[in-house]
């Protein structure tokens, strides 16, 4: 039983080691000495223990197909779960006033996007270290802190009426992140149903109070479910937690990258939320398709784990991974483009589609592909390069939109350039074996 726990712990930290020596190095870094190997695990030394752990580890090539179908398809449904609560926003705007509601939405989304990205990285680091219960507690702590930050900023800048909306929205968004971290998509789908029903009710009848009440029900259900998720998690006996400095260094690149992506998206979209219909809903295909983008990004790294054992030469591995990257990018763009096509046809049929609206919708499709590429680049040695690329595109967008009355073409051009630059950065790094060890 004790050895089984060690195998599980090593599998989280080193899912696809080359040999027993690599496992031995990891064990020694975790404080497992020869004496510990003898006293605790009844093995002659740490190398004998490492070899046995290595032989017991699950192999990526043998197990990938067993766990993929249910998880991947469930992962792909996350887009509608992100979108459903946003249908209550018109009711909020009717109460707060359009401009105030938009400003509050921008603050809540920006804070929770960045804060949630960092919290997720820290939690994954803790789980990989064998500290699952500590990871659950960290998510709760980060969630409360994120809500406090968002509400404090809003109350100081926008007033207490907007802060009440941010309290609900930030709590909901961080709770969604926690539930998805635990893989509780089914539970989350039930929680967001009241908000979706409230949004439809407001659209059909104009009823504001019932819509807001139903939105509040969703917030309470999601926050309650997130708070109780992971109650059965346990830390391994004798687990050594990573230093706080290590956790912060791991979280910083993702948080910075998330902040830049949020700024790029919100800088353009916030000005259209209360505008013409085709402009207001331009981001819908991106939101709907984000589950697919996340799924294919994870699938890309699953492919890397499989190919590490299959390819005999590094150059073969590099060629395979470049093709895998292009394949997964194509799947993302097809999924996002399909959602965009449905929206474009519906808007055209309704007679409300304009050229700026079509360009803005297309730009969000390309941005979804760029999000996929950026996720891969950050994890393959581009933790600094990815934010620099996004910063450059953001600066171009900011300057160019100040020179024109129609930012939609600028946004489309910027998202196109972002995808090209990210692909150029990935051309070398994506095939390097060291990024997948």
GIBEL-V778309 format. One record per residue. N is the residue number from 1. RES is the residue in one small letter. SS is DSSP state (~ for helix, > for strand, _ for the rest). OMEGA is omega as a letter, one per 30 degrees, with the letter a starting at -180 (NA if undefined). BURIAL is b if it has 9 or more other C-alpha atoms within 8 Angstrom, else e. Layout:
n=(N | N)
res=(RES | RES)
ss=(SS | SS)
omega=(OMEGA | OMEGA)
burial=(BURIAL | BURIAL)
This chain:
n=(1 | 2 | 3 | 4 | 5 | 6 | 7 | 8 | 9 | 10 | 11 | 12 | 13 | 14 | 15 | 16 | 17 | 18 | 19 | 20 | 21 | 22 | 23 | 24 | 25 | 26 | 27 | 28 | 29 | 30 | 31 | 32 | 33 | 34 | 35 | 36 | 37 | 38 | 39 | 40 | 41 | 42 | 43 | 44 | 45 | 46 | 47 | 48 | 49 | 50 | 51 | 52 | 53 | 54 | 55 | 56 | 57 | 58 | 59 | 60 | 61 | 62 | 63 | 64 | 65 | 66 | 67 | 68 | 69 | 70 | 71 | 72 | 73 | 74 | 75 | 76 | 77 | 78 | 79 | 80 | 81 | 82 | 83 | 84 | 85 | 86 | 87 | 88 | 89 | 90 | 91 | 92 | 93 | 94 | 95 | 96 | 97 | 98 | 99 | 100 | 101 | 102 | 103 | 104 | 105 | 106 | 107 | 108 | 109 | 110 | 111 | 112 | 113 | 114 | 115 | 116 | 117 | 118 | 119 | 120 | 121 | 122 | 123 | 124 | 125 | 126 | 127 | 128 | 129 | 130 | 131 | 132 | 133 | 134 | 135 | 136 | 137 | 138 | 139 | 140 | 141 | 142 | 143 | 144 | 145 | 146 | 147 | 148 | 149 | 150 | 151 | 152 | 153 | 154 | 155 | 156 | 157 | 158 | 159 | 160 | 161 | 162 | 163 | 164 | 165 | 166 | 167 | 168 | 169 | 170 | 171 | 172 | 173 | 174 | 175 | 176 | 177 | 178 | 179 | 180 | 181 | 182 | 183 | 184 | 185 | 186 | 187 | 188 | 189 | 190 | 191 | 192 | 193 | 194 | 195 | 196 | 197 | 198 | 199 | 200 | 201 | 202 | 203 | 204 | 205 | 206 | 207 | 208 | 209 | 210 | 211 | 212 | 213 | 214 | 215 | 216 | 217 | 218 | 219 | 220 | 221 | 222 | 223 | 224 | 225 | 226 | 227 | 228 | 229 | 230 | 231 | 232 | 233 | 234 | 235 | 236 | 237 | 238 | 239 | 240 | 241 | 242 | 243 | 244 | 245 | 246 | 247 | 248 | 249 | 250 | 251 | 252 | 253 | 254 | 255 | 256 | 257 | 258 | 259 | 260 | 261 | 262 | 263 | 264 | 265 | 266 | 267 | 268 | 269 | 270 | 271 | 272 | 273 | 274 | 275 | 276 | 277 | 278 | 279 | 280 | 281 | 282 | 283 | 284 | 285 | 286 | 287 | 288 | 289 | 290 | 291 | 292 | 293 | 294 | 295 | 296 | 297 | 298 | 299 | 300 | 301 | 302 | 303 | 304 | 305 | 306 | 307 | 308 | 309 | 310 | 311 | 312 | 313 | 314 | 315 | 316 | 317 | 318 | 319 | 320 | 321 | 322 | 323 | 324 | 325 | 326 | 327 | 328 | 329 | 330 | 331 | 332 | 333 | 334 | 335 | 336 | 337 | 338 | 339 | 340 | 341 | 342 | 343 | 344 | 345 | 346 | 347 | 348 | 349 | 350 | 351 | 352 | 353 | 354 | 355 | 356 | 357 | 358 | 359 | 360 | 361 | 362 | 363 | 364 | 365 | 366 | 367 | 368 | 369 | 370 | 371 | 372 | 373 | 374 | 375 | 376 | 377 | 378 | 379 | 380 | 381 | 382 | 383 | 384 | 385 | 386 | 387 | 388 | 389 | 390 | 391 | 392 | 393 | 394 | 395 | 396 | 397 | 398 | 399 | 400 | 401 | 402 | 403 | 404 | 405 | 406 | 407 | 408 | 409 | 410 | 411 | 412 | 413 | 414 | 415 | 416 | 417 | 418 | 419 | 420 | 421 | 422 | 423 | 424 | 425 | 426 | 427 | 428 | 429 | 430 | 431 | 432 | 433 | 434 | 435 | 436 | 437)
res=(x | x | x | x | x | x | x | x | x | x | x | x | x | x | x | x | x | x | x | x | x | x | x | x | x | x | x | x | x | x | x | x | x | x | x | x | x | x | x | x | x | x | x | x | x | x | x | x | x | x | x | x | x | x | x | x | x | x | x | x | x | x | x | x | x | x | x | x | x | x | x | x | x | x | x | x | x | x | x | x | x | x | x | x | x | x | x | x | x | x | x | x | x | x | x | x | x | x | x | x | x | x | x | x | x | x | x | x | x | x | x | x | x | x | x | x | x | x | x | x | x | x | x | x | x | x | x | x | x | x | x | x | x | x | x | x | x | x | x | x | x | x | x | x | x | x | x | x | x | x | x | x | x | x | x | x | x | x | x | x | x | x | x | x | x | x | x | x | x | x | x | x | x | x | x | x | x | x | x | x | x | x | x | x | x | x | x | x | x | x | x | x | x | x | x | x | x | x | x | x | x | x | x | x | x | x | x | x | x | x | x | x | x | x | x | x | x | x | x | x | x | x | x | x | x | x | x | x | x | x | x | x | x | x | x | x | x | x | x | x | x | x | x | x | x | x | x | x | x | x | x | x | x | x | x | x | x | x | x | x | x | x | x | x | x | x | x | x | x | x | x | x | x | x | x | x | x | x | x | x | x | x | x | x | x | x | x | x | x | x | x | x | x | x | x | x | x | x | x | x | x | x | x | x | x | x | x | x | x | x | x | x | x | x | x | x | x | x | x | x | x | x | x | x | x | x | x | x | x | x | x | x | x | x | x | x | x | x | x | x | x | x | x | x | x | x | x | x | x | x | x | x | x | x | x | x | x | x | x | x | x | x | x | x | x | x | x | x | x | x | x | x | x | x | x | x | x | x | x | x | x | x | x | x | x | x | x | x | x | x | x | x | x | x | x | x | x | x | x | x | x | x | x | x | x | x | x | x | x | x | x | x | x | x | x | x | x | x | x | x | x | x | x | x | x | x | x | x | x | x | x | x | x | x | x | x | x)
ss=(_ | ~ | ~ | ~ | ~ | ~ | ~ | ~ | ~ | ~ | ~ | ~ | ~ | _ | _ | _ | _ | _ | _ | ~ | ~ | ~ | ~ | ~ | ~ | ~ | ~ | ~ | ~ | _ | _ | _ | _ | ~ | ~ | ~ | ~ | ~ | ~ | _ | _ | _ | _ | _ | _ | ~ | ~ | ~ | ~ | ~ | ~ | ~ | ~ | ~ | ~ | ~ | _ | _ | _ | ~ | ~ | ~ | ~ | ~ | ~ | ~ | ~ | ~ | ~ | ~ | ~ | ~ | ~ | ~ | ~ | ~ | _ | ~ | ~ | ~ | ~ | ~ | ~ | ~ | ~ | ~ | ~ | ~ | ~ | ~ | ~ | ~ | ~ | ~ | ~ | ~ | _ | ~ | ~ | ~ | ~ | ~ | ~ | ~ | ~ | ~ | ~ | ~ | ~ | ~ | ~ | ~ | ~ | ~ | ~ | ~ | ~ | ~ | ~ | ~ | ~ | ~ | ~ | ~ | ~ | ~ | ~ | ~ | _ | _ | > | ~ | ~ | ~ | ~ | ~ | ~ | ~ | ~ | ~ | ~ | ~ | ~ | ~ | ~ | ~ | ~ | ~ | ~ | ~ | ~ | ~ | ~ | ~ | ~ | ~ | ~ | _ | _ | ~ | ~ | ~ | ~ | ~ | ~ | ~ | ~ | ~ | ~ | ~ | ~ | ~ | ~ | ~ | ~ | ~ | ~ | ~ | ~ | ~ | ~ | _ | _ | _ | ~ | ~ | ~ | ~ | ~ | ~ | ~ | ~ | ~ | ~ | ~ | ~ | ~ | ~ | ~ | ~ | ~ | ~ | ~ | ~ | ~ | _ | _ | _ | ~ | ~ | ~ | ~ | ~ | ~ | ~ | ~ | ~ | ~ | ~ | ~ | ~ | ~ | ~ | ~ | ~ | ~ | ~ | ~ | _ | _ | _ | _ | _ | _ | > | _ | _ | _ | _ | _ | _ | _ | _ | ~ | ~ | ~ | ~ | ~ | ~ | ~ | ~ | ~ | ~ | ~ | ~ | ~ | ~ | ~ | ~ | ~ | ~ | ~ | ~ | ~ | ~ | ~ | ~ | ~ | ~ | _ | _ | _ | _ | _ | _ | _ | ~ | ~ | ~ | ~ | _ | _ | _ | ~ | ~ | ~ | ~ | ~ | ~ | ~ | ~ | ~ | ~ | ~ | ~ | ~ | ~ | ~ | ~ | ~ | ~ | ~ | ~ | ~ | ~ | ~ | ~ | ~ | ~ | ~ | _ | _ | _ | ~ | ~ | ~ | ~ | ~ | ~ | ~ | ~ | ~ | ~ | ~ | ~ | ~ | ~ | ~ | ~ | ~ | ~ | ~ | ~ | ~ | ~ | ~ | ~ | ~ | ~ | ~ | ~ | ~ | ~ | ~ | ~ | ~ | ~ | ~ | ~ | ~ | _ | _ | _ | _ | ~ | ~ | ~ | ~ | ~ | ~ | ~ | ~ | ~ | ~ | ~ | ~ | ~ | ~ | ~ | ~ | ~ | ~ | ~ | ~ | ~ | ~ | ~ | ~ | ~ | _ | _ | _ | _ | _ | ~ | ~ | ~ | ~ | ~ | ~ | ~ | ~ | ~ | ~ | ~ | ~ | ~ | ~ | ~ | ~ | ~ | _ | _ | _ | _ | _ | ~ | ~ | ~ | ~ | ~ | ~ | ~ | ~ | ~ | ~ | ~ | ~ | ~ | ~ | ~ | ~ | ~ | ~ | ~ | ~ | ~ | ~ | ~ | _ | _ | _ | ~ | ~ | ~ | ~ | _)
omega=(l | l | l | l | l | l | l | l | l | l | l | a | a | a | a | a | a | a | a | l | l | l | l | l | l | a | l | l | l | l | l | a | l | a | l | l | l | a | a | a | l | l | a | l | a | a | l | l | a | a | l | l | l | a | a | a | l | a | a | a | a | a | a | a | a | a | a | a | a | a | a | l | l | l | a | l | a | a | l | l | l | a | a | a | a | a | l | a | l | l | l | l | l | a | a | a | a | a | a | l | l | l | l | l | l | l | a | a | a | a | a | l | a | a | a | l | l | a | a | l | l | a | l | l | a | l | l | l | a | a | a | l | l | l | l | l | l | l | l | a | l | a | l | a | l | l | l | l | a | a | l | l | a | a | l | a | a | a | a | l | l | a | l | l | l | l | a | a | l | l | l | a | l | l | l | l | l | a | l | l | l | l | a | a | a | l | l | l | l | a | a | a | l | l | l | l | l | l | l | l | l | l | a | a | a | a | a | a | l | l | l | l | l | l | l | l | l | l | a | a | a | a | l | l | l | a | a | l | l | a | a | a | l | l | l | l | l | a | l | a | l | l | a | l | l | l | a | l | l | a | a | a | l | a | l | l | l | l | a | l | l | l | l | a | a | l | a | a | a | a | a | a | a | a | l | a | a | l | a | a | a | a | a | l | l | a | a | a | a | l | l | l | l | l | a | l | l | l | l | a | l | l | l | l | l | a | l | l | a | a | a | a | l | a | l | l | a | l | l | a | l | l | l | l | a | l | a | l | l | l | l | a | l | l | l | l | l | l | l | a | l | l | a | l | a | l | l | l | l | l | a | a | l | l | l | l | l | l | a | l | l | l | l | l | l | l | l | l | l | l | l | a | l | l | l | a | l | a | l | l | a | a | l | a | a | l | l | l | l | l | l | l | l | l | l | a | a | a | a | l | l | a | a | l | a | a | a | l | l | l | l | l | l | l | l | l | l | l | a | a | l | l | l | l | a | a | l | a | a | a | a | a | a | a | a | a | NA)
burial=(e | e | e | e | b | b | b | b | b | b | b | b | e | b | b | b | b | e | e | b | b | b | b | b | e | b | b | b | e | e | e | b | b | b | e | b | b | b | e | e | b | e | b | b | b | b | b | b | b | b | b | b | b | b | e | e | b | e | e | b | b | e | b | b | e | e | e | e | e | e | e | b | e | b | b | b | b | b | b | b | b | b | b | b | b | b | b | b | b | b | b | b | b | b | e | b | b | b | e | b | b | b | b | b | b | b | b | b | b | b | b | b | b | b | b | b | b | b | b | b | b | b | b | b | b | b | b | b | b | b | b | b | b | b | b | b | e | b | b | b | e | b | b | e | e | b | b | e | b | b | b | b | b | b | b | e | e | b | b | e | e | b | b | b | b | b | b | b | b | b | b | b | b | b | b | b | b | b | b | b | e | e | e | b | b | e | e | b | b | e | b | b | b | b | b | b | b | b | b | b | b | b | e | e | e | e | b | b | e | e | b | b | b | b | b | b | b | b | b | e | b | b | b | e | b | b | e | e | b | e | e | e | e | e | b | b | e | e | b | e | e | b | e | e | e | e | b | b | e | b | b | b | b | b | b | b | b | b | b | b | b | b | b | b | e | b | e | b | b | b | e | b | b | e | e | e | e | b | b | b | e | b | b | b | b | b | b | b | b | b | b | b | b | b | b | b | b | e | e | b | b | b | b | b | b | b | b | b | e | e | b | e | e | b | e | b | b | b | b | b | b | b | e | b | b | e | e | b | b | e | b | b | b | e | b | b | b | e | b | b | e | e | b | b | e | e | b | b | e | e | e | b | b | e | e | b | b | b | b | b | b | b | b | b | b | b | b | b | b | b | b | b | b | b | b | b | b | b | b | b | e | b | b | e | b | b | b | e | b | b | b | e | b | b | e | b | b | e | e | b | b | e | e | e | e | e | b | b | b | b | b | b | b | b | b | b | b | b | b | e | b | b | b | e | b | b | b | e | b | b | b | b | b | e | b | b | e)
